[in-house]
Amino acid sequence: MSERTAERLMDLAEDHVRNAGYGGFSFGDLAAEIGIKSASVHHHFPTKATMAAAVARRYGDRFLASVARRLNETADNAIRAYRAAFREGLQRDGRMCLCGVLGAEAGALSADVATEILSFFRRCMDDLSQRIGGPDAEARAFQIMATLEGAMMLARVYRDIEAFDQAAAGLVCLNGDEPSATQRPQRPPSNPRE
């Protein structure tokens, strides 16, 4: 199996997990989607857990590269980078953060997969804490990640990215100022199917 085939399998697995969780795919599903035999998937990924751990590791690496520190950035810039990365992923395909989806299932996942999910969140918390700075940086990093993951969930339930925008609106107000009119949350749609 070529490295390209392995990457394609990981891409498909990531899409399925972001859409329907760990149970949202099987090796048979992935094999059928790219026209190979299920046994061929096992050549690169002996188990579903091995594949899910590799997908989560790759997702974390890509995510952290997308939010990397910029020259002369402020704490608000760092938070905006995280918010933008979450929003762009949601806007691109309407799917959740892979590690957020798997994190909700962590108690039922293999140790390898759970370790990768925990690693993603620890890496994000450490990165944000360092970039925000100050005595409450770690607590603020937890708040930011919880808000962004929750905002993604609400946007998915409401089927409207505006729900994400409303839930994440106040994140960049580190200095205690009130959110601007464009940041101030509005009432989300009353019916998720609207």
CORUR-V936118 format. One line per field, one symbol per residue. phi: phi as a letter, one per 40 degrees, with the letter a starting at -180 (. if undefined). psi: psi as a letter, one per 30 degrees, with the letter a starting at -180 (. if undefined). burial: I if it has 9 or more other C-alpha atoms within 8 Angstrom, else O. Layout:
# CORUR-V936118
phi=???
psi=???
burial=???
This chain:
# CORUR-V936118
phi=.ccccccccccccddccccbgdccabccdcdccbgbcdccccccbdbcccccccccccdcccccccbddbdgccdcccccccdcccccccccbgbccdccccccbdcbccdccdcccdcdccccccccdcccggcbccccccccccccccccccccccfaccccdcccdccccccgccccdccccbccdcbdcc
psi=kleeeeeeeeeeeeeeefegaegglleeeeeefghlkeffefeejeleeeeeeeeeeeeeeeeeefgkklkglleeeeeeeeeeeeeeeeeeggllkefeeeefgefglleeeeeeeeeeeeeeeeeeeefellfgeeeeeeeeeeeeeeeeeeeeefhjfeeeeeegegegifgflkkleffkklklkfkfg.
burial=OOOOOIOOIIIIIIIIIIIOIIOIIOIOOIIIOOOOIIOIIIOOIIOIIIIIIIIIIOIIOOIIOOIOOOOOIOIIOIIIIIIOIIIOIIOOOIIIIIIIIIIOIIOOIOOIIIOIIIOIIOOIIIOIIOIIIOOOIIOIIIOIIOIIIIIIIIIIOIIIIOIIIIIIIIOOIOOOOOIOOOIIIOOOOOOOOO
